[in-house]
Amino acid sequence: MAKVASKNSKVKDAKAAAEAKNWTKVIRAVRSPKSGAYTFKEQIVHKDKIADFLKNK
């Protein structure tokens, strides 16, 4: 017999999914001063702070 998911667990998951849409993974290429090779800096940032993340070096 299969288990039935409760109604409350679905509501919590929907709220978490709605909040997760506000976050974005941002990847920036950074050049090494010694070798000249590129490395990648990645971070999960709130969608309102993406421009600030890309401005900072």
N, CA, C and O atoms as CSV, one atom per row, in Angstrom:
chain,resi,resn,atom,element,x,y,z
A,1,MET,N,N,0.847,-1.178,0.000
A,1,MET,CA,C,0.000,0.000,0.000
A,1,MET,C,C,0.890,1.238,0.000
A,1,MET,O,O,1.836,1.320,0.784
A,2,ALA,N,N,0.601,2.186,-0.857
A,2,ALA,CA,C,1.423,3.387,-1.016
A,2,ALA,C,C,1.074,4.424,0.044
A,2,ALA,O,O,-0.071,4.531,0.482
A,3,LYS,N,N,2.087,5.179,0.444
A,3,LYS,CA,C,1.860,6.256,1.402
A,3,LYS,C,C,1.287,7.465,0.677
A,3,LYS,O,O,1.588,7.710,-0.491
A,4,VAL,N,N,0.467,8.205,1.383
A,4,VAL,CA,C,-0.126,9.409,0.825
A,4,VAL,C,C,0.550,10.608,1.468
A,4,VAL,O,O,0.652,10.681,2.693
A,5,ALA,N,N,1.011,11.545,0.657
A,5,ALA,CA,C,1.669,12.746,1.175
A,5,ALA,C,C,0.638,13.638,1.841
A,5,ALA,O,O,-0.472,13.801,1.334
A,6,SER,N,N,0.997,14.203,2.955
A,6,SER,CA,C,0.059,15.078,3.655
A,6,SER,C,C,-0.027,16.417,2.926
A,6,SER,O,O,0.883,16.804,2.194
A,7,LYS,N,N,-1.107,17.091,3.139
A,7,LYS,CA,C,-1.342,18.377,2.492
A,7,LYS,C,C,-0.353,19.433,2.986
A,7,LYS,O,O,0.055,20.304,2.217
A,8,ASN,N,N,0.037,19.365,4.265
A,8,ASN,CA,C,0.942,20.364,4.842
A,8,ASN,C,C,2.332,20.305,4.229
A,8,ASN,O,O,2.967,21.344,4.050
A,9,SER,N,N,2.819,19.113,3.904
A,9,SER,CA,C,4.159,19.013,3.335
A,9,SER,C,C,4.216,19.631,1.938
A,9,SER,O,O,5.251,20.170,1.548
A,10,LYS,N,N,3.154,19.564,1.206
A,10,LYS,CA,C,3.122,20.174,-0.117
A,10,LYS,C,C,3.164,21.697,-0.016
A,10,LYS,O,O,3.807,22.347,-0.841
A,11,VAL,N,N,2.506,22.266,0.957
A,11,VAL,CA,C,2.483,23.710,1.134
A,11,VAL,C,C,3.884,24.208,1.496
A,11,VAL,O,O,4.322,25.234,0.976
A,12,LYS,N,N,4.589,23.503,2.374
A,12,LYS,CA,C,5.939,23.906,2.757
A,12,LYS,C,C,6.875,23.844,1.560
A,12,LYS,O,O,7.706,24.735,1.384
A,13,ASP,N,N,6.759,22.816,0.740
A,13,ASP,CA,C,7.608,22.692,-0.441
A,13,ASP,C,C,7.333,23.806,-1.445
A,13,ASP,O,O,8.266,24.291,-2.085
A,14,ALA,N,N,6.103,24.216,-1.597
A,14,ALA,CA,C,5.760,25.290,-2.526
A,14,ALA,C,C,6.360,26.611,-2.056
A,14,ALA,O,O,6.835,27.408,-2.865
A,15,LYS,N,N,6.337,26.837,-0.750
A,15,LYS,CA,C,6.922,28.073,-0.215
A,15,LYS,C,C,8.434,28.074,-0.413
A,15,LYS,O,O,9.014,29.103,-0.760
A,16,ALA,N,N,9.065,26.940,-0.196
A,16,ALA,CA,C,10.512,26.841,-0.385
A,16,ALA,C,C,10.869,27.020,-1.856
A,16,ALA,O,O,11.876,27.653,-2.174
A,17,ALA,N,N,10.065,26.476,-2.747
A,17,ALA,CA,C,10.324,26.613,-4.180
A,17,ALA,C,C,10.180,28.067,-4.617
A,17,ALA,O,O,10.952,28.543,-5.450
A,18,ALA,N,N,9.208,28.768,-4.068
A,18,ALA,CA,C,9.011,30.173,-4.419
A,18,ALA,C,C,10.188,31.010,-3.932
A,18,ALA,O,O,10.619,31.936,-4.619
A,19,GLU,N,N,10.708,30.691,-2.755
A,19,GLU,CA,C,11.858,31.427,-2.225
A,19,GLU,C,C,13.121,31.099,-3.015
A,19,GLU,O,O,13.969,31.973,-3.194
A,20,ALA,N,N,13.267,29.886,-3.483
A,20,ALA,CA,C,14.459,29.469,-4.221
A,20,ALA,C,C,14.582,30.188,-5.561
A,20,ALA,O,O,15.686,30.317,-6.091
A,21,LYS,N,N,13.492,30.644,-6.101
A,21,LYS,CA,C,13.524,31.349,-7.381
A,21,LYS,C,C,14.180,32.722,-7.263
A,21,LYS,O,O,14.501,33.338,-8.279
A,22,ASN,N,N,14.383,33.206,-6.049
A,22,ASN,CA,C,15.004,34.511,-5.834
A,22,ASN,C,C,16.524,34.437,-5.811
A,22,ASN,O,O,17.179,35.473,-5.708
A,23,TRP,N,N,17.099,33.255,-5.903
A,23,TRP,CA,C,18.544,33.069,-5.828
A,23,TRP,C,C,19.088,32.625,-7.172
A,23,TRP,O,O,18.426,31.882,-7.897
A,24,THR,N,N,20.292,33.075,-7.513
A,24,THR,CA,C,20.919,32.778,-8.794
A,24,THR,C,C,22.373,32.397,-8.578
A,24,THR,O,O,23.047,32.976,-7.725
A,25,LYS,N,N,22.859,31.431,-9.341
A,25,LYS,CA,C,24.269,31.073,-9.289
A,25,LYS,C,C,25.002,31.945,-10.297
A,25,LYS,O,O,24.703,31.918,-11.491
A,26,VAL,N,N,25.977,32.726,-9.799
A,26,VAL,CA,C,26.730,33.658,-10.637
A,26,VAL,C,C,28.166,33.149,-10.737
A,26,VAL,O,O,28.785,32.805,-9.731
A,27,ILE,N,N,28.684,33.105,-11.961
A,27,ILE,CA,C,30.049,32.647,-12.201
A,27,ILE,C,C,30.805,33.774,-12.887
A,27,ILE,O,O,30.353,34.323,-13.892
A,28,ARG,N,N,31.973,34.112,-12.323
A,28,ARG,CA,C,32.785,35.192,-12.881
A,28,ARG,C,C,34.187,34.659,-13.162
A,28,ARG,O,O,34.760,33.953,-12.333
A,29,ALA,N,N,34.737,34.992,-14.321
A,29,ALA,CA,C,36.098,34.606,-14.671
A,29,ALA,C,C,37.063,35.628,-14.090
A,29,ALA,O,O,36.888,36.832,-14.278
A,30,VAL,N,N,38.088,35.145,-13.380
A,30,VAL,CA,C,39.094,36.010,-12.760
A,30,VAL,C,C,40.451,35.604,-13.308
A,30,VAL,O,O,40.803,34.424,-13.303
A,31,ARG,N,N,41.206,36.576,-13.778
A,31,ARG,CA,C,42.513,36.290,-14.366
A,31,ARG,C,C,43.598,36.351,-13.295
A,31,ARG,O,O,43.655,37.303,-12.517
A,32,SER,N,N,44.450,35.345,-13.257
A,32,SER,CA,C,45.540,35.285,-12.297
A,32,SER,C,C,46.651,36.246,-12.725
A,32,SER,O,O,47.054,36.235,-13.888
A,33,PRO,N,N,47.154,37.079,-11.800
A,33,PRO,CA,C,48.224,38.018,-12.183
A,33,PRO,C,C,49.559,37.311,-12.441
A,33,PRO,O,O,50.380,37.815,-13.208
A,34,LYS,N,N,49.786,36.164,-11.819
A,34,LYS,CA,C,51.056,35.454,-12.001
A,34,LYS,C,C,51.114,34.711,-13.328
A,34,LYS,O,O,52.018,34.939,-14.131
A,35,SER,N,N,50.159,33.832,-13.557
A,35,SER,CA,C,50.236,32.966,-14.727
A,35,SER,C,C,49.405,33.462,-15.909
A,35,SER,O,O,49.648,33.063,-17.048
A,36,GLY,N,N,48.438,34.320,-15.648
A,36,GLY,CA,C,47.577,34.795,-16.723
A,36,GLY,C,C,46.431,33.847,-17.018
A,36,GLY,O,O,45.610,34.114,-17.896
A,37,ALA,N,N,46.371,32.740,-16.289
A,37,ALA,CA,C,45.291,31.772,-16.496
A,37,ALA,C,C,44.021,32.269,-15.818
A,37,ALA,O,O,44.068,33.023,-14.847
A,38,TYR,N,N,42.906,31.837,-16.343
A,38,TYR,CA,C,41.624,32.214,-15.759
A,38,TYR,C,C,41.179,31.178,-14.744
A,38,TYR,O,O,41.340,29.975,-14.948
A,39,THR,N,N,40.616,31.667,-13.644
A,39,THR,CA,C,39.937,30.820,-12.673
A,39,THR,C,C,38.513,31.336,-12.574
A,39,THR,O,O,38.222,32.463,-12.976
A,40,PHE,N,N,37.652,30.530,-12.053
A,40,PHE,CA,C,36.250,30.905,-11.990
A,40,PHE,C,C,35.801,30.998,-10.544
A,40,PHE,O,O,35.998,30.073,-9.756
A,41,LYS,N,N,35.199,32.122,-10.209
A,41,LYS,CA,C,34.640,32.330,-8.886
A,41,LYS,C,C,33.140,32.211,-9.019
A,41,LYS,O,O,32.512,32.940,-9.786
A,42,GLU,N,N,32.570,31.290,-8.270
A,42,GLU,CA,C,31.125,31.112,-8.354
A,42,GLU,C,C,30.512,31.217,-6.976
A,42,GLU,O,O,31.105,30.821,-5.972
A,43,GLN,N,N,29.303,31.763,-6.954
A,43,GLN,CA,C,28.612,31.975,-5.695
A,43,GLN,C,C,27.122,32.032,-5.970
A,43,GLN,O,O,26.696,32.435,-7.052
A,44,ILE,N,N,26.337,31.630,-4.994
A,44,ILE,CA,C,24.890,31.742,-5.104
A,44,ILE,C,C,24.500,33.058,-4.432
A,44,ILE,O,O,24.764,33.272,-3.249
A,45,VAL,N,N,23.864,33.937,-5.216
A,45,VAL,CA,C,23.596,35.307,-4.790
A,45,VAL,C,C,22.105,35.594,-4.956
A,45,VAL,O,O,21.457,35.069,-5.862
A,46,HIS,N,N,21.575,36.432,-4.072
A,46,HIS,CA,C,20.182,36.864,-4.212
A,46,HIS,C,C,20.064,37.701,-5.482
A,46,HIS,O,O,20.993,38.427,-5.837
A,47,LYS,N,N,18.944,37.605,-6.156
A,47,LYS,CA,C,18.809,38.255,-7.468
A,47,LYS,C,C,18.950,39.776,-7.403
A,47,LYS,O,O,19.285,40.402,-8.409
A,48,ASP,N,N,18.705,40.376,-6.250
A,48,ASP,CA,C,18.846,41.822,-6.117
A,48,ASP,C,C,20.301,42.255,-5.960
A,48,ASP,O,O,20.600,43.438,-6.127
A,49,LYS,N,N,21.207,41.345,-5.648
A,49,LYS,CA,C,22.603,41.694,-5.376
A,49,LYS,C,C,23.571,41.186,-6.436
A,49,LYS,O,O,24.776,41.139,-6.193
A,50,ILE,N,N,23.073,40.809,-7.595
A,50,ILE,CA,C,23.929,40.292,-8.661
A,50,ILE,C,C,24.878,41.376,-9.168
A,50,ILE,O,O,26.065,41.112,-9.359
A,51,ALA,N,N,24.382,42.575,-9.385
A,51,ALA,CA,C,25.222,43.665,-9.891
A,51,ALA,C,C,26.351,43.987,-8.911
A,51,ALA,O,O,27.475,44.257,-9.333
A,52,ASP,N,N,26.065,43.961,-7.619
A,52,ASP,CA,C,27.099,44.221,-6.617
A,52,ASP,C,C,28.183,43.147,-6.659
A,52,ASP,O,O,29.368,43.455,-6.530
A,53,PHE,N,N,27.783,41.895,-6.837
A,53,PHE,CA,C,28.748,40.801,-6.908
A,53,PHE,C,C,29.664,40.956,-8.118
A,53,PHE,O,O,30.869,40.723,-8.019
A,54,LEU,N,N,29.103,41.345,-9.250
A,54,LEU,CA,C,29.902,41.478,-10.457
A,54,LEU,C,C,30.792,42.724,-10.433
A,54,LEU,O,O,31.824,42.742,-11.103
A,55,LYS,N,N,30.422,43.761,-9.681
A,55,LYS,CA,C,31.250,44.954,-9.568
A,55,LYS,C,C,32.505,44.693,-8.767
A,55,LYS,O,O,33.586,45.150,-9.140
A,56,ASN,N,N,32.377,43.957,-7.658
A,56,ASN,CA,C,33.509,43.700,-6.765
A,56,ASN,C,C,34.519,42.798,-7.439
A,56,ASN,O,O,34.160,41.847,-8.134
A,57,LYS,N,N,35.816,43.112,-7.222
A,57,LYS,CA,C,36.867,42.292,-7.830
A,57,LYS,C,C,37.650,41.567,-6.789
A,57,LYS,O,O,38.577,40.827,-7.118
